[in-house]
Amino acid sequence: MRARKTKELLEMIHDRLISVFLLLTLSVCMASGQPADADSVAADRSTQFRPQQLVAPAALVAVGWWGVENGWFHKLRNDVRRDMGSLRGDHTADLSGGHKWHGDDYLQYAPAAAYVALDYVGVKARHPLRERLAAGVTAAAVYAAMTNGLKHTIREKRPDSRSRNSFPSGHTGTAFMGAELVRSEYGTAAGISAYAFAAGIAFLRLYNDRHWLNDVIGGAGIGILSGRVAYWLLPVERRWLGWDKQKSGAAVMLVPTYDGMTRTAGLALAATF
């Protein structure tokens, strides 16, 4: 009973953090009034849509979805689960009793935090803070919609409990979303480090017996896709908000919000002149 309450509390905190991040972003974007440079906007290749960018995330999501029902993949993921049980030191037939480490409940947010903060520790960002936050909000909204929609539609049973919200892995998706944002904003070198960190989060989800192999594969694909969609939409958001031609401190911001307690979404509109 205590473990269930702890898990529910962590999931509530996860959803609340997303909502708080969205609201904080609204405040920062309202306060930012520096105009974007027209030449840099025109030359911004990180926001250009290219169809081949869909291949990797779509393939990951497809493999993850396929693994929910496929018999061969079930054997593979059961083998992976047993190997993780041996690594943990489990000694019982139900794969319990071994050592688990739940740092992934908090470390999943590290790539997203790096996405906002790296510019302040000497790694040059391609976009100002308000645009990074706008992209982060968009990515979080896309990620939350896809992840929660699939969890409540597919209802895959978790390996360690009777809960039916295993596919896709939300922790993995959060980490890979942040990693893709880092890659898009800071380049390949920073992106490789962020992706390596995200892979570690995926490993911990398997190690802690919270997800199947196909769950973390699908979660990674959704996270990557969310980050890419956010950058594809950034030029549209610039035009909507007047950031590509703005000369004063005026700003208008339309921000999606999500409440994990009630599973409701909404929009917040604010303007300064």
C-alpha positions in Angstrom: 0.0 0.0 0.0 2.8 2.4 0.9 4.6 1.6 -2.4 1.4 2.4 -4.3 0.9 5.7 -2.6 4.6 6.6 -3.2 4.2 5.8 -6.9 1.0 7.9 -7.2 2.7 10.8 -5.4 5.6 10.7 -7.8 3.3 10.6 -10.8 1.4 13.6 -9.4 4.6 15.5 -8.8 5.7 14.7 -12.4 2.4 16.1 -13.8 2.6 19.1 -11.5 6.1 19.9 -12.6 5.0 20.1 -16.2 2.2 22.5 -15.2 4.5 24.7 -13.1 7.1 24.8 -16.0 4.4 26.0 -18.4 3.3 28.7 -16.1 6.8 29.9 -15.3 7.5 30.0 -19.0 4.5 32.3 -19.5 6.0 34.8 -17.0 9.5 34.8 -18.5 8.2 35.2 -22.0 6.0 38.1 -21.0 9.0 39.8 -19.4 11.3 39.3 -22.4 11.1 42.0 -25.1 14.2 41.8 -27.2 13.5 41.6 -30.9 14.9 38.7 -33.0 17.5 39.3 -35.6 15.9 38.9 -39.0 19.0 37.4 -40.6 19.5 34.8 -37.9 15.8 33.8 -38.1 16.1 33.3 -41.9 19.3 31.2 -41.5 18.0 29.1 -38.6 18.3 25.6 -40.0 17.4 24.0 -36.6 13.7 25.0 -37.2 13.5 23.8 -40.8 11.3 20.7 -41.4 12.9 17.8 -43.3 11.0 14.6 -43.8 13.9 12.4 -43.0 13.8 13.7 -39.5 10.7 11.7 -39.0 12.3 8.4 -39.7 14.1 7.7 -36.5 11.4 8.7 -34.0 8.6 7.1 -36.1 10.6 3.8 -36.3 11.1 3.8 -32.5 7.5 4.4 -31.8 6.4 1.7 -34.3 8.8 -0.9 -32.8 7.6 0.0 -29.3 4.0 -0.3 -30.3 4.6 -3.5 -32.2 6.3 -5.0 -29.0 3.1 -4.6 -27.0 1.4 -7.6 -28.8 4.1 -9.4 -30.8 5.0 -12.9 -29.4 8.6 -12.8 -30.5 9.1 -9.4 -28.9 7.4 -10.6 -25.7 10.1 -13.4 -25.4 12.8 -10.8 -26.0 11.5 -8.4 -23.4 11.0 -11.2 -20.8 14.7 -12.2 -21.4 15.7 -8.6 -20.8 13.6 -8.5 -17.6 15.3 -11.7 -16.3 18.7 -10.3 -17.1 17.8 -7.1 -15.2 16.6 -9.2 -12.3 20.0 -11.0 -12.2 21.8 -7.6 -12.3 19.7 -6.4 -9.3 20.4 -9.5 -7.4 16.9 -10.9 -7.3 16.6 -14.4 -5.9 12.9 -15.2 -6.2 10.8 -16.4 -9.1 8.7 -13.2 -9.2 11.8 -11.0 -9.7 11.6 -9.2 -6.4 13.9 -8.5 -3.5 16.8 -7.1 -5.4 18.4 -3.7 -5.1 16.6 -0.9 -7.0 17.7 2.8 -7.4 15.0 5.3 -8.1 17.1 8.3 -9.0 15.5 8.2 -12.4 12.4 9.8 -10.9 14.3 13.0 -10.6 17.2 12.7 -13.1 14.7 12.4 -16.0 14.5 16.2 -15.9 18.2 16.8 -16.2 18.4 17.1 -20.0 15.5 19.6 -20.0 17.2 21.6 -17.3 20.4 21.6 -19.3 18.5 22.8 -22.3 17.6 26.0 -20.4 20.8 26.4 -18.4 23.7 25.6 -20.7 23.8 29.0 -22.3 24.7 30.4 -18.8 27.7 28.2 -18.4 29.5 29.0 -21.6 27.7 26.9 -24.2 26.4 29.3 -26.8 22.7 28.9 -27.5 21.1 29.4 -30.9 18.0 31.2 -29.6 17.3 33.6 -26.7 15.8 32.4 -23.5 12.2 33.2 -24.3 12.4 31.2 -27.6 14.0 28.2 -25.8 11.2 28.3 -23.2 8.6 28.6 -25.9 10.1 25.5 -27.6 10.2 23.7 -24.3 6.6 24.4 -23.6 5.5 23.2 -27.0 7.6 20.0 -26.7 6.2 19.3 -23.2 2.6 19.8 -24.5 3.1 17.5 -27.5 4.9 14.9 -25.3 2.2 15.0 -22.6 -0.6 14.6 -25.2 1.0 11.7 -27.0 2.2 9.9 -23.9 -0.9 10.1 -21.8 -3.1 9.4 -24.8 -1.2 6.2 -25.6 -1.0 5.1 -21.9 -4.8 5.4 -21.5 -5.5 3.8 -24.9 -3.1 0.8 -25.0 -3.3 0.1 -21.3 -0.2 -2.2 -21.2 0.4 -3.9 -17.8 3.6 -2.9 -16.1 6.1 -5.7 -15.4 6.1 -5.0 -11.6 2.5 -4.3 -10.9 -1.1 -4.5 -12.1 -1.1 -0.9 -13.3 -2.0 -0.6 -17.0 -0.1 2.4 -18.0 3.3 0.9 -19.0 3.5 1.9 -22.7 5.2 4.2 -23.4 7.7 5.0 -20.7 7.1 8.6 -19.6 10.5 8.9 -17.8 12.3 7.9 -20.9 10.2 10.2 -23.1 11.0 13.1 -20.8 14.7 12.5 -20.9 14.8 12.0 -24.7 12.7 15.1 -25.3 15.2 17.1 -23.3 18.1 15.5 -25.2 16.6 16.4 -28.6 16.0 19.9 -27.4 19.7 20.1 -26.3 20.9 18.8 -29.7 18.7 21.2 -31.6 19.8 24.2 -29.6 23.5 23.5 -28.8 24.7 21.2 -31.5 25.9 17.6 -32.0 28.5 17.5 -29.2 26.1 18.6 -26.5 23.4 16.5 -28.0 25.5 13.3 -27.8 26.1 13.8 -24.1 22.4 14.5 -23.5 21.4 11.4 -25.5 23.8 9.3 -23.5 22.3 10.5 -20.3 18.8 9.8 -21.6 19.8 6.3 -22.5 20.9 5.9 -18.9 17.4 6.9 -17.8 15.9 4.3 -20.1 18.3 1.7 -18.6 17.2 2.6 -15.1 13.5 2.1 -16.1 14.4 -1.5 -17.1 16.7 -2.0 -14.1 14.0 -0.9 -11.6 11.5 -3.2 -13.3 9.1 -0.4 -14.1 8.9 -0.9 -17.9 9.3 -3.4 -20.6 11.9 -3.0 -23.4 9.4 -1.9 -25.9 8.1 0.8 -23.5 11.4 2.6 -23.3 11.9 2.3 -27.1 8.5 3.8 -27.8 9.1 6.5 -25.1 12.4 7.5 -26.7 10.7 7.9 -30.0 8.0 10.1 -28.6 10.5 12.2 -26.7 12.6 12.8 -29.8 9.5 13.6 -32.0 8.2 16.1 -29.4 11.5 18.0 -29.4 11.6 18.1 -33.2 8.0 19.2 -33.5 8.7 22.1 -31.0 11.5 23.4 -33.2 9.5 23.0 -36.4 6.7 25.1 -34.8 9.0 27.8 -33.4 8.9 30.0 -36.6 5.1 29.9 -36.4 5.2 31.0 -32.8 7.6 33.8 -33.6 5.2 35.2 -36.2 2.2 34.8 -33.9 3.9 36.5 -31.1 5.6 39.2 -33.2 9.1 38.2 -32.0 10.5 38.4 -35.5 9.7 42.1 -36.0 9.0 43.4 -32.5 10.8 46.7 -31.5 9.6 47.3 -28.0 8.9 45.5 -24.8 5.5 44.4 -25.9 4.7 40.7 -25.8 1.8 38.4 -26.2 2.0 34.7 -25.1 -0.4 31.8 -25.6 0.6 28.9 -23.4 -0.9 25.4 -23.1 -1.4 24.2 -19.5 -1.9 20.7 -18.2 -3.3 19.5 -14.8 -2.2 16.0 -14.0 -4.7 15.7 -11.1 -7.8 16.2 -13.2 -6.2 15.2 -16.6 -7.4 18.5 -18.2 -5.6 20.8 -20.6 -6.2 24.5 -21.3 -4.7 27.7 -22.7 -3.4 30.8 -20.9 -3.3 34.1 -22.7 -1.3 37.1 -21.5 -0.1 40.4 -23.0 2.1 43.3 -22.0 2.3 46.6 -23.9 
